[in-house]
Amino acid sequence: MRIILASSSKSRKKLLKKVFRKFECVKPKVAEKLSKPYSLCAKRLAEKKAESVAKKFKSALVIGSDTIIVCKGKVMRKTGSKKVARASLKFISGKKCTAHTGVCIILKEGSKTVRKKASFVSSALFLMRKLSASDINWYIKTGEPLRKGGCIAVEGKGKKFVKKISGESACIQGLPIKRLKKELIAAGFP
């Protein structure tokens, strides 16, 4: 059976390699409209991503995921801009942030049969250190915060700016592997 990650995220791909040796990545085409509560929104978007990719295959196990990082009620999305990254890093400096990651697992057998095997949301908290202007400048020069939700990579160079993590760090990275493994086993996948 084909295993498909409904994402083009390098972080998610790296994380899923801890579960499956072979899988394909397919970028979903979904409008990411945000709504509160953000935890349920992450789950809804993960479902939409998995469903949009599952339609392309006759038989496959499809995993969709979406992460929303929130700090003081404000959603911290990927920036792509140094100016926005600088403002975002200043905003999260010294604050507690929450990452909500929704995951949807779909088993598709035959062209019309789609069974949602599991759909869940995991959340993790992380506390940022106070960042100086030189910390922010250095980090932006690495290019890392331009590609990451919340402008911080807890697994990369940004790890040194995270004071504490409560929950699974893989949730912040975009795919809560521990919970995913449990759900896959419960759904009958070894």
C-alpha positions as CSV (number, residue, x, y, z in Angstrom):
1,M,0.0,0.0,0.0
2,R,1.2,3.5,-0.8
3,I,1.8,5.8,2.1
4,I,1.3,9.5,1.4
5,L,2.2,12.5,3.5
6,A,-0.1,15.3,2.5
7,S,2.5,17.9,2.9
8,S,5.6,19.5,1.4
9,S,7.1,20.3,4.7
10,K,10.7,19.2,5.2
11,S,10.2,19.0,9.0
12,R,7.2,16.7,8.6
13,K,9.0,14.6,6.1
14,K,12.0,14.2,8.4
15,L,9.6,13.3,11.3
16,L,7.6,10.7,9.3
17,K,10.8,8.9,8.4
18,K,10.9,7.8,12.1
19,V,7.7,5.9,11.4
20,F,7.9,4.8,7.8
21,R,11.0,4.1,5.7
22,K,9.2,4.6,2.4
23,F,6.5,7.2,1.6
24,E,5.6,9.9,-0.9
25,C,4.9,13.5,-0.3
26,V,2.1,15.3,-2.1
27,K,1.4,19.0,-1.5
28,P,-2.3,19.5,-0.7
29,K,-4.3,22.3,-2.3
30,V,-6.3,23.7,0.5
31,A,-7.2,27.3,1.4
32,E,-6.0,27.8,5.0
33,K,-8.7,29.9,6.5
34,L,-8.2,30.3,10.2
35,S,-10.9,30.3,12.9
36,K,-11.2,29.9,16.6
37,P,-10.7,27.7,18.5
38,Y,-7.3,27.3,16.9
39,S,-6.9,23.7,18.1
40,L,-10.0,22.6,16.2
41,C,-9.0,24.7,13.2
42,A,-5.7,22.8,13.0
43,K,-7.6,19.5,13.1
44,R,-10.1,20.7,10.4
45,L,-7.3,21.9,8.1
46,A,-5.4,18.5,8.6
47,E,-8.6,16.7,7.6
48,K,-9.0,18.9,4.5
49,K,-5.4,18.4,3.5
50,A,-5.6,14.6,3.9
51,E,-9.0,14.5,2.0
52,S,-7.7,16.6,-0.9
53,V,-4.7,14.3,-1.4
54,A,-6.6,11.1,-0.8
55,K,-8.8,11.9,-3.8
56,K,-5.8,11.5,-6.1
57,F,-5.2,7.8,-5.2
58,K,-7.1,4.6,-5.6
59,S,-5.5,2.9,-2.6
60,A,-3.3,4.6,0.0
61,L,-2.8,5.5,3.6
62,V,-2.8,9.3,3.6
63,I,-1.6,11.4,6.6
64,G,-2.5,15.1,6.7
65,S,-1.2,17.6,9.2
66,D,-1.5,21.3,10.1
67,T,0.1,23.3,12.8
68,I,-1.0,26.6,14.2
69,I,1.2,28.4,16.7
70,V,-0.4,31.0,19.0
71,C,1.2,33.5,21.3
72,K,-1.0,35.8,23.4
73,G,-4.0,35.1,21.2
74,K,-2.1,36.0,18.0
75,V,-1.4,33.4,15.3
76,M,2.2,33.2,14.4
77,R,2.4,31.9,10.8
78,K,5.3,31.5,8.4
79,T,6.6,34.8,7.3
80,G,8.9,34.6,4.3
81,S,10.0,38.2,5.1
82,K,12.9,39.4,7.2
83,K,10.8,42.4,8.4
84,V,7.9,40.3,9.5
85,A,10.2,37.7,11.1
86,R,11.9,40.4,13.1
87,A,8.6,41.7,14.4
88,S,7.4,38.2,15.2
89,L,10.6,37.3,17.1
90,K,10.3,40.5,19.1
91,F,6.7,39.6,19.8
92,I,7.3,36.1,21.1
93,S,10.5,37.1,23.0
94,G,10.1,36.0,26.7
95,K,6.6,34.7,26.1
96,K,4.8,31.3,26.3
97,C,3.5,30.0,22.9
98,T,1.2,27.1,22.1
99,A,1.5,24.9,19.1
100,H,-1.7,23.1,18.0
101,T,-1.1,20.3,15.5
102,G,-4.0,18.6,13.9
103,V,-3.5,15.2,12.2
104,C,-5.8,13.1,10.0
105,I,-5.2,9.6,8.9
106,I,-7.2,8.3,5.9
107,L,-7.2,4.8,4.5
108,K,-8.4,4.7,0.9
109,E,-9.3,1.3,-0.6
110,G,-10.7,1.5,-4.1
111,S,-11.7,4.6,-6.0
112,K,-14.7,5.5,-3.9
113,T,-14.0,4.1,-0.4
114,V,-12.5,6.6,2.0
115,R,-12.3,5.8,5.7
116,K,-11.1,8.3,8.2
117,K,-9.1,6.1,10.6
118,A,-8.2,8.8,13.0
119,S,-8.3,12.5,13.4
120,F,-6.8,14.3,16.4
121,V,-5.1,17.4,17.7
122,S,-2.0,17.5,19.9
123,S,-0.8,20.6,21.7
124,A,2.6,21.6,23.2
125,L,3.7,24.7,25.0
126,F,7.1,26.4,24.7
127,L,8.5,29.3,26.6
128,M,10.9,31.6,24.7
129,R,13.9,33.2,26.3
130,K,14.2,37.0,26.1
131,L,15.8,37.8,22.8
132,S,18.2,40.6,22.3
133,A,18.4,42.6,19.1
134,S,21.7,40.8,18.3
135,D,20.0,37.4,18.9
136,I,17.2,38.3,16.5
137,N,19.6,39.7,13.9
138,W,21.8,36.6,14.1
139,Y,18.8,34.2,13.8
140,I,17.3,36.0,10.8
141,K,20.7,35.9,9.0
142,T,20.5,32.1,9.3
143,G,17.3,32.2,7.2
144,E,15.6,29.6,9.5
145,P,12.8,31.8,10.9
146,L,11.6,32.7,7.4
147,R,10.5,29.1,6.8
148,K,9.0,28.3,10.1
149,G,5.6,28.8,11.7
150,G,6.1,31.1,14.8
151,C,9.5,32.0,13.2
152,I,11.2,29.5,15.5
153,A,12.6,26.0,14.8
154,V,12.7,24.2,18.1
155,E,14.8,21.4,16.4
156,G,17.2,23.7,14.6
157,K,19.3,26.8,15.4
158,G,16.4,28.3,17.2
159,K,16.5,25.6,19.9
160,K,18.9,27.8,21.9
161,F,16.2,30.5,22.2
162,V,13.6,28.1,23.7
163,K,13.7,28.0,27.5
164,K,11.3,25.2,28.1
165,I,9.0,22.8,26.2
166,S,5.9,21.1,27.8
167,G,4.6,18.4,25.6
168,E,6.0,16.6,22.5
169,S,8.5,18.8,20.6
170,A,7.6,17.0,17.4
171,C,4.1,18.6,17.8
172,I,5.8,22.1,17.5
173,Q,7.7,20.9,14.5
174,G,4.5,19.8,12.7
175,L,3.8,16.1,13.3
176,P,3.4,14.6,16.8
177,I,5.1,11.3,16.1
178,K,4.3,9.6,19.5
179,R,0.6,10.1,19.1
180,L,0.7,9.3,15.4
181,K,2.3,5.9,16.1
182,K,-0.4,5.1,18.7
183,E,-3.2,6.0,16.3
184,L,-1.6,4.0,13.5
185,I,-1.3,0.9,15.8
186,A,-4.9,1.4,17.0
187,A,-6.0,1.5,13.3
188,G,-4.2,-1.8,12.6
189,F,-1.0,-0.6,11.0
190,P,2.1,-2.2,12.6
